[in-house]
Amino acid sequence: MAMDEILQQLVPLLIGSVPTILLFIFLVLAYKFILHEPLLKMLAERKERTEGAIAKAHAAIAAADAKTQEYEAKLRAARAEIFRAREARVKAWNEERESALAVARQTAREQVHAAKVSLEAQAELSRQEIERSVDELATDVLRAVLPAGFSSGTTLLAEGAR
């Protein structure tokens, strides 16, 4: 009998709990349709947007890296061009310096040659002048050394010395 009594006591409790059960089921369904599904949609959309933003950020980073590499290549090319231009200027300056040195050397050679020619000409003139004055000097020496009576012989000796 105890079982029958327990069942009789449970039946009114169950009947009394039916509205609560129905209300609970209604609230679960309302939660699912009103809140849970839109929340899941919003979370999926947020995830999609976040992944899209991350993908865009990765693409932007890759583009920035590509631009950086491009700028670095242009910078290297510009530096190489500047270096080539500087080397060309240095080469031109060296060529100008060498040309100026060659001109200076040639001018110095010409001046040395002209000085040699001038010295040789002066030496030749001096030799000719010495040869002209040899007779006079020989006559003067003979007059100074020989007595006065031998003056006619000095002319003969001086002529023989030639």
C-alpha positions as CSV (number, residue, x, y, z in Angstrom):
1,M,0.0,0.0,0.0
2,A,2.7,2.3,0.5
3,M,3.5,2.3,-3.1
4,D,0.0,3.2,-4.0
5,E,0.1,6.0,-1.6
6,I,3.3,7.3,-3.0
7,L,1.9,7.2,-6.5
8,Q,-1.2,9.0,-5.4
9,Q,0.9,11.7,-3.9
10,L,3.1,11.9,-7.0
11,V,0.3,12.2,-9.5
12,P,-0.9,15.6,-8.2
13,L,2.7,16.8,-8.0
14,L,3.3,15.7,-11.6
15,I,0.1,17.4,-12.8
16,G,1.1,20.5,-10.9
17,S,4.5,20.4,-12.5
18,V,3.2,20.1,-16.1
19,P,2.8,23.9,-16.5
20,T,6.3,24.4,-15.1
21,I,7.7,21.7,-17.5
22,L,5.8,23.4,-20.4
23,L,7.1,26.8,-19.4
24,F,10.6,25.4,-19.1
25,I,10.4,23.8,-22.6
26,F,8.9,27.1,-24.0
27,L,11.8,29.0,-22.4
28,V,14.4,26.6,-23.8
29,L,12.8,26.9,-27.3
30,A,12.5,30.7,-27.0
31,Y,16.2,30.8,-25.8
32,K,17.2,28.7,-28.7
33,F,15.4,30.7,-31.4
34,I,15.6,34.2,-29.9
35,L,19.0,34.2,-28.4
36,H,21.2,31.1,-29.1
37,E,20.9,30.9,-32.9
38,P,21.4,34.6,-33.5
39,L,24.3,34.5,-31.0
40,L,25.9,31.6,-33.0
41,K,25.3,33.4,-36.3
42,M,26.9,36.5,-34.8
43,L,29.9,34.5,-33.5
44,A,30.3,32.8,-36.9
45,E,30.2,36.2,-38.6
46,R,32.7,37.7,-36.1
47,K,35.0,34.7,-36.6
48,E,34.7,35.1,-40.4
49,R,35.4,38.9,-40.2
50,T,38.3,38.3,-37.8
51,E,39.8,35.6,-40.1
52,G,39.2,38.0,-43.1
53,A,40.9,40.8,-41.2
54,I,43.8,38.5,-40.4
55,A,44.0,37.4,-44.0
56,K,43.9,41.0,-45.1
57,A,46.6,41.9,-42.5
58,H,48.8,39.0,-43.8
59,A,48.2,40.2,-47.4
60,A,49.1,43.8,-46.4
61,I,52.2,42.5,-44.6
62,A,53.2,40.6,-47.7
63,A,52.6,43.6,-49.9
64,A,54.6,45.8,-47.5
65,D,57.5,43.2,-47.6
66,A,57.3,43.2,-51.4
67,K,57.4,47.0,-51.5
68,T,60.3,47.0,-49.0
69,Q,62.2,44.6,-51.2
70,E,61.4,46.7,-54.3
71,Y,62.6,49.9,-52.5
72,E,65.8,48.1,-51.3
73,A,66.5,47.0,-54.8
74,K,66.0,50.5,-56.1
75,L,68.2,51.8,-53.4
76,R,70.9,49.3,-54.2
77,A,70.6,50.3,-57.9
78,A,70.8,54.0,-57.1
79,R,73.8,53.4,-54.9
80,A,75.5,51.4,-57.6
81,E,74.8,54.2,-60.1
82,I,76.2,56.8,-57.8
83,F,79.3,54.6,-57.3
84,R,79.7,54.2,-61.0
85,A,79.3,57.9,-61.6
86,R,81.9,58.6,-58.8
87,E,84.3,56.1,-60.3
88,A,83.8,57.7,-63.8
89,R,84.5,61.1,-62.3
90,V,87.6,59.8,-60.5
91,K,88.8,58.2,-63.7
92,A,88.2,61.4,-65.7
93,W,90.1,63.4,-63.0
94,N,93.0,60.9,-63.2
95,E,93.0,61.1,-66.9
96,E,93.0,64.9,-66.7
97,R,95.8,64.8,-64.2
98,E,97.8,62.3,-66.3
99,S,97.2,64.5,-69.4
100,A,98.4,67.6,-67.5
101,L,101.4,65.7,-66.2
102,A,102.2,64.6,-69.7
103,V,102.0,68.2,-71.0
104,A,104.1,69.4,-68.1
105,R,106.7,66.6,-68.8
106,Q,106.7,67.5,-72.5
107,T,107.1,71.2,-71.7
108,A,110.0,70.4,-69.3
109,R,111.6,68.2,-72.0
110,E,111.3,71.0,-74.5
111,Q,112.7,73.5,-72.1
112,V,115.6,71.2,-71.2
113,H,116.2,70.6,-74.9
114,A,116.1,74.3,-75.6
115,A,118.5,75.0,-72.7
116,K,120.9,72.3,-74.1
117,V,120.8,73.8,-77.6
118,S,121.3,77.2,-76.1
119,L,124.2,76.0,-74.0
120,E,125.8,74.2,-77.0
121,A,125.4,77.3,-79.1
122,Q,127.0,79.4,-76.3
123,A,129.8,76.8,-76.0
124,E,130.4,76.9,-79.7
125,L,130.5,80.7,-79.7
126,S,132.9,80.6,-76.7
127,R,135.1,78.1,-78.6
128,Q,135.1,80.3,-81.6
129,E,135.9,83.4,-79.5
130,I,138.7,81.5,-77.7
131,E,140.1,80.3,-81.1
132,R,140.1,83.9,-82.3
133,S,141.8,85.2,-79.2
134,V,144.3,82.3,-79.2
135,D,146.5,84.2,-81.7
136,E,146.4,87.4,-79.7
137,L,147.1,85.5,-76.4
138,A,150.0,83.5,-78.0
139,T,151.5,86.8,-79.3
140,D,151.1,88.4,-75.9
141,V,152.7,85.4,-74.2
142,L,155.6,85.4,-76.6
143,R,156.2,89.1,-76.2
144,A,156.1,88.7,-72.5
145,V,158.5,85.8,-72.5
146,L,160.9,86.7,-75.3
147,P,163.1,89.8,-75.5
148,A,162.0,92.7,-77.7
149,G,164.3,91.8,-80.6
150,F,162.4,88.6,-81.4
151,S,159.2,90.3,-82.2
152,S,159.2,89.3,-85.9
153,G,159.8,85.7,-84.9
154,T,156.8,85.7,-82.6
155,T,154.6,86.4,-85.6
156,L,156.1,83.3,-87.3
157,L,155.7,81.2,-84.2
158,A,152.1,82.3,-83.7
159,E,151.3,81.5,-87.3
160,G,152.9,78.1,-86.9
161,A,150.8,77.4,-83.8
162,R,147.7,77.6,-85.8
